[in-house]
């Protein structure tokens, strides 16, 4: 139970919403974890690219962090148009 509370209190999108709101939404199952993951991946990709890392190297770096995702999956995440 304690690990679940720690997961809820960790706010990976703190620049968008405050911790209390994130915790409330997460506790009610209103956070789409896949969308949050994709947002974080896009943000990290953008940061790597701003540091002059090539796109393919940035994607490979993200694959190390998310080994369950294939190269093409990460490529689609970082290049998909946002609605």
N, C-alpha and C positions, 0 to 999 in steps of 0.2 A: 504494500500500500504506500509506503514511504517513497519508493522509486517513482510511482505514478504521480505523486504530489510534486516531486522534483521535476519530472518531465513537464508537468503543466506549468510550473512556475518559470521554467526556462522559456524566454520569449525570443524566438529567432527573428522576429520582425519588429523589434523594439523601436525602430525608426518610423514605423507606420502607426502602431497602436501601443498604448502603455501596458505595463505588465498586468495590472488588475483586469483590464478588459480582455487581454489575451487569456488569462487564467479562467475568467468567467466563460468565455466562448469555448475554450478547450474542455472545461468541465462539463459543458452541455453538449459536446460533440459537434460544435459548429465550426471547427477549424478543419479545412481541407488540407491535410498534411502533405499530399502530393503537390498541391499548388504552392504551399509554403516552400517545399523542397525546391521546386522549379524556380521560384523567385530567388532563392538563395543561390542556386546554380547560376542564374543569369547575372546576378550581382557580382559573384566571384569571377565569372568570365569577363565581365566588363572591367573589373579591377585589374585582372591579369593583362588584358589587352591594352589598358592605359599605361601599363608598365612596359610596353613594347614586346610582350610575349606573343609569338605567332599564334594564330587561331588554333592550329593543330596541336601545338604544345600546350596551350591553355586547356583544350579539351582533354588531352592526355592527363594533365594534372588533375582535372576534375574527376577523371575516371579512377585515379588512385584514391581519391576521397570517397567516391561512390562506385566501388568495384562491381556492384550488381547491375549497373547501367552500361549498356554498350556505347561505343563511340558514336554511332549514328543517333542513338537516343539522346545523348547529351547535345549533339549538333542540332537536332530538331528543337530541343528545349531552348537553346540559346538563340536560335534564329527564327523561332516561330513568331508570327505577328501577335502582338498583345491586343486583346479586345477591349 
